[in-house]
């Protein structure tokens, strides 16, 4: 009995359905459409994959859809698998009339299911008519895969389309209106998978502008995890203006059956697992299958390592022996194993048929010994075998080339090493240290000639490296010696380049050294003269006498003096720059051992003259300060009062400024605080002047409107304001960091607060606060506003500070979970039960979180619950420290 004849006995345990109502073949089957090569290619691939997805249940498949159905055997087998019914016994002959008889039996069976076949005859199928064969397969798909689909009182194609629309409706960029262009970008297929198995695809990362990537992702995931074979090519779909509707419908229907039938498949699997008893004859067949499968797999496991061994021999004779051994394997050792594999599949199908006829479960071989496992192992064997002979021939050619390359490498290395001899010692000489300028220039020209010669040899070094690399790529047996010699040449070449550049740098440095010193002398003279004149004028101004009669006059002098002092840093930079030029000359001379004459040929000014005069200017500045301050002391009250008021305004501006970050505001306030503390000496001096006035019985000062009491109160308010403002900013930083507020959010809060802070005092009254909340979208009634006021003004002060405003806004915008929300989530996972099982937790949650819940949940106490049921309600309450709800 042949393998095909044995497979015809296949039948499964599916329940036989009642005969469907008469169904007419779909009217839109237009043979002329098959003339479109793109559509015909898509249908051919899709229909072939669909047929194989069912035929593999019977342990077989088709390769060519026109050829493999010509004898009618696999066509009848396909109908038995998809219908679950037995067809009449096929004719076993190989004559044409036997094939026509078998095809007619298949067509009669299709007609018996209410399908009207239009212009499809057995002779055309037997003759390999591609159009008729595709039309027949489409009729089978329509009857057995699509007709029974029913969604909301719609069926077949409309039902499948409605199902796709329902499932993909929530997904962006997906609008399923048909079974052709709606599927071109691949997002609809990915959406179907994600809707049912969100763990398989991250839909948020998919892009509409990557249709090929989306389609291949869907195909690969469906094939790997959903057992839906790849029936389409992404490039064909994308590059076809209108993909074939029937190919798309066929592929999409597999998703419907895969997802719609998952629960029934699981139930059937559980039911099969309960069947334990098998009869003695079937056990014997199972043992024979296991033995034959073990022997074949063992032979494959032993053979694959031999074929995978790519360790090349170092001699031509050894490699030719390997080639001869491989050819013996192909002629002598493999053919008997091919027969064993065929017999194994026949035995498996026979066993399955007997089990089905005796109402027994399908035989499940031990792990790793399924027909598919053996097919995969055999496929792996053939894949390894496929490239072995080519590798052997490649290795033989490689050995021939290696000898040639090795000789070429040695020749080029010898020539290069001969040229580089003595070059390193020549480049390491320091003959330029004692040379004159003319001699240095001659050495430079000689060095330039050597650099040209060095560049000309660069190609040879690259050729040596390229040959060494090729020897390594070809796995030369003495690659270590080649690499060592190549590395030595490359290292020497790099060293020559380094020494060449170093010698050039040294020659150029020595050549330019004296030119640099002369240029520095000239620059010193150009900068020293104007700076010396500036210092002469400054000393004259600092010693000038003054007579004033009012605070305005002394203030004008102080301003002018402050402006002068503001120029001192810049002047000091100029002095340092001028002195730096002299120091640079000294540094160059000391570094390179040059003896200087000590005389600048461009000026009579020495660095010491500049330093002495600068010291005199610095000595006169504080003397001038003292003279001005003594004059100011007599009218100090007119200065301190406005100064305090100005600082209060500046601090107020800083506290409401949103231009910078909180850290920048803090630094600014800290600087203001330090300036205020430094100003304390002026207050103390004013106190002393006030005491002297009172001791002299002078109680009224007509030159100022400020009393000492006003100054004291203003000073205390200034200290309090700066301390309070710094504390507010510190609290804002704590709030921002603790509650994860961004700087942009904080700036938005500050802008809203400042807009409604009409008095600009850092506080809002209740009416302004209500207006601010309404502007931000709050719907406030009297009761709700009263509740909010108790939060932001718990002490009933009648004002809302910025800190209270921030606390309220961050508390209102924070997102938190509750015990009730967690319980509702667990209830969804438990299918609305008051308990949840361990299997449900492990199926729905990641492993780490599932084990965490299992270890901490208590057992559920109640009736009608399975053993080991867990109480998720008390667990959810415990998470938030609440009692059971």
Secondary structure by P-SEA (a helix, b strand, c coil): ccccccccccccccccccccccccccccccccccccaaaaaaaaaaaaaaaaaaaaaacccccccccccccaaaaaaaaaaaaccccccccccccaaaaaaaaaaaaaaaaaaccccccccaaaaaaccaaaaaaaaaaaaaaccccccccccccaaaaaaaaaaaaacccccccccccccccccaaaaaaaaaacccccccccccccccaaaaaaaaaaaaaccccccccccaaaaaacccccaaaaaaaaaaaaaaaaaaaaaaaaaaaaaacccccaaaaaaaaaaaaaaaaaaaaaaaaaaaaacccccccaaaaaaaaaaaaaaaccccaaaaaaaaaaaaaaaaaaaaaaaaccccccccccccaaaaaaaaaaaaaaaaaaaaaaaaaaaaaaaaaaaaaaaaaaaaaaaaaacaaaaaaaccccccccaaaaaaaaaaaaaaaaaaaaaaaaaaaaaaaaaaaaaacccaaaaaaaaaaaaaaaaaaaaaaaaaaaaaaaaaaaaaaaaaaaaaaaaaaaaaaaaaaaaaaaaaacccccccaaaaaaaaaaaaaaaaaaaaaaaaaaaaaaaaaaaaaaaaaaccccccccccccccaaaaaaaaaaaaaaaaaaaaaaaaaacccccccaaaaaaaaaaaaaaaaacccccaaaaaaaaaaaaaaaaaaaaaaaaaaaaaaaaaaacccccccccccaaaaaaaaaaaaaaaaaaaaaaaaaaaaaaaacccaaaaaaaaaaaaaacccccccccaaaaaaaaaaacccccaaaaaaaaaaacccccccccaaaaaaaaaaaabbbbcaaaaaaaaaaaacccccccaaaaaacccaaaaaaaaaccccccccccccccccaaaaaaaaaccccc
